[in-house]
């Protein structure tokens, strides 16, 4: 049985990865559909505003903090090598660190940066917008599943 500070660390990992999964799920299920239905100039302007607003201490604490927690859980798991739950703990950490945080860095943020460099009403932005919505949403689906699966793996480690 996992207990003490290690238990608290894993519960926080469940909470963080689950909260991130919820944010990503909202984007995958209705936010991007709503933005994609707007005329390109409006969609680009709205998404750029969302991307600026997302980099707040509150969201970054949850998102980056969850990545730190997942890394800590992986390190502590390697050091303590508990009898039960080690596979689930390492899997949960890997899912979040690579499938959520890492994917954000290599897939979603570069697309956000490209979009931010465009004038919302420009022909370039209008041409890029459908591709952006399709690709960004596809990678967001992966981030959603990876974050949720990380939370489930951590919960399974506690059972």
C-alpha positions as CSV (number, residue, x, y, z in Angstrom):
1,X,0.0,0.0,0.0
2,X,1.3,3.4,-0.9
3,X,1.0,5.8,2.0
4,X,2.5,8.9,3.6
5,X,3.9,11.8,1.5
6,X,4.2,9.5,-1.5
7,X,0.4,8.9,-1.3
8,X,-0.2,12.7,-1.2
9,X,2.1,13.2,-4.2
10,X,0.2,10.7,-6.2
11,X,-3.2,12.1,-5.2
12,X,-2.0,15.5,-6.4
13,X,-0.8,13.9,-9.6
14,X,-4.3,12.4,-10.1
15,X,-5.8,15.8,-9.5
16,X,-3.4,17.7,-11.7
17,X,-3.6,15.3,-14.7
18,X,-7.3,15.1,-14.3
19,X,-7.8,18.9,-14.3
20,X,-5.6,19.2,-17.4
21,X,-7.5,16.4,-19.1
22,X,-10.7,18.3,-18.4
23,X,-9.4,21.6,-19.9
24,X,-8.2,19.7,-23.0
25,X,-11.5,17.8,-23.3
26,X,-13.4,21.1,-23.3
27,X,-11.3,22.3,-26.2
28,X,-11.7,19.1,-28.1
29,X,-15.4,18.7,-27.6
30,X,-16.8,22.2,-28.1
31,X,-14.4,25.1,-28.0
32,X,-12.6,24.3,-31.2
33,X,-15.8,23.4,-32.9
34,X,-17.2,26.8,-32.0
35,X,-14.1,28.6,-33.1
36,X,-13.9,26.6,-36.3
37,X,-17.5,27.7,-37.1
38,X,-16.6,31.4,-37.0
39,X,-15.4,33.3,-40.0
40,X,-11.6,32.9,-40.2
41,X,-10.7,36.4,-39.1
42,X,-12.9,36.1,-36.0
43,X,-11.7,32.5,-35.3
44,X,-8.0,33.5,-35.6
45,X,-8.5,36.6,-33.4
46,X,-10.4,34.6,-30.8
47,X,-7.8,31.8,-30.7
48,X,-5.0,34.2,-30.4
49,X,-6.7,35.9,-27.5
50,X,-7.3,32.5,-25.8
51,X,-3.7,31.5,-26.3
52,X,-2.6,34.8,-24.6
53,X,-5.1,34.3,-21.8
54,X,-4.0,30.7,-21.2
55,X,-0.6,31.7,-20.1
56,X,-1.7,32.8,-16.6
57,X,-0.3,31.7,-13.3
58,X,-3.4,29.7,-12.5
59,X,-3.3,27.5,-15.6
60,X,0.4,27.3,-15.7
61,X,0.5,26.2,-12.1
62,X,-1.9,23.3,-13.0
63,X,-0.3,22.4,-16.3
64,X,3.4,22.9,-15.6
65,X,2.9,21.9,-11.9
66,X,1.4,18.6,-13.1
67,X,4.4,18.0,-15.3
68,X,6.7,18.6,-12.3
69,X,4.6,16.3,-10.1
70,X,4.7,13.6,-12.8
71,X,8.5,13.9,-13.0
72,X,8.7,13.7,-9.2
73,X,6.4,10.7,-9.1
74,X,8.6,8.9,-11.7
75,X,11.9,9.8,-9.8
76,X,10.4,8.7,-6.4
77,X,9.1,5.5,-8.0
78,X,12.6,4.7,-9.3
79,X,14.1,5.4,-5.9
80,X,11.6,3.7,-3.7
81,X,10.5,1.0,-6.2
82,X,7.3,0.2,-4.4
83,X,6.0,-3.4,-4.4
84,X,2.7,-2.3,-5.9
85,X,1.8,0.2,-8.5
86,X,5.2,0.9,-10.0
87,X,4.2,0.1,-13.6
88,X,1.1,2.3,-13.3
89,X,3.1,5.1,-11.7
90,X,5.8,5.1,-14.4
91,X,3.1,4.7,-17.2
92,X,1.1,7.6,-15.8
93,X,4.2,9.8,-15.6
94,X,5.3,8.9,-19.1
95,X,1.8,9.5,-20.5
96,X,1.5,13.0,-19.1
97,X,5.1,14.0,-19.6
98,X,5.3,12.9,-23.2
99,X,1.7,12.7,-24.4
100,X,0.5,15.9,-22.8
101,X,3.3,18.2,-21.8
102,X,5.7,17.1,-24.5
103,X,3.1,17.1,-27.2
104,X,2.1,20.6,-26.2
105,X,5.6,21.8,-26.7
106,X,6.2,20.1,-30.1
107,X,2.7,20.2,-31.7
108,X,0.3,22.7,-30.3
109,X,2.6,25.6,-29.2
110,X,4.3,25.8,-32.6
111,X,0.9,26.0,-34.3
112,X,-0.1,28.7,-31.8
113,X,3.0,30.7,-32.6
114,X,2.4,30.4,-36.3
115,X,-1.2,31.6,-35.9
116,X,0.0,34.5,-33.6
117,X,2.3,35.8,-36.3
118,X,-0.6,36.3,-38.7
119,X,-3.0,39.2,-39.0
120,X,-6.5,37.8,-38.3
121,X,-8.1,39.4,-41.4
122,X,-5.2,38.5,-43.8
123,X,-5.6,36.0,-46.7
124,X,-2.7,34.1,-45.2
125,X,-4.6,33.6,-41.9
126,X,-7.8,32.7,-43.7
127,X,-6.0,30.0,-45.7
128,X,-4.2,28.6,-42.6
129,X,-7.2,28.7,-40.2
130,X,-8.9,25.4,-41.4
131,X,-5.6,23.6,-41.3
132,X,-4.8,25.0,-37.9
133,X,-8.2,24.0,-36.4
134,X,-7.9,20.4,-37.9
135,X,-4.3,19.8,-36.8
136,X,-4.4,21.6,-33.5
137,X,-7.6,19.7,-32.5
138,X,-6.2,16.3,-33.6
139,X,-3.1,16.8,-31.4
140,X,-5.4,18.1,-28.6
141,X,-7.4,14.9,-28.7
142,X,-4.1,13.0,-28.1
143,X,-3.3,15.3,-25.2
144,X,-6.8,14.8,-23.7
145,X,-6.5,11.0,-23.9
146,X,-2.9,11.0,-22.5
147,X,-3.8,13.3,-19.6
148,X,-6.9,11.3,-18.7
149,X,-5.0,8.0,-19.0
150,X,-2.3,9.3,-16.8
151,X,-4.9,10.1,-14.1
152,X,-6.4,6.6,-14.4
153,X,-2.9,5.0,-14.2
154,X,-2.2,6.9,-11.0
155,X,-5.6,5.9,-9.5
156,X,-4.9,2.3,-10.4
157,X,-1.5,2.5,-8.6
158,X,-3.4,3.5,-5.5
159,X,-5.7,0.5,-5.6
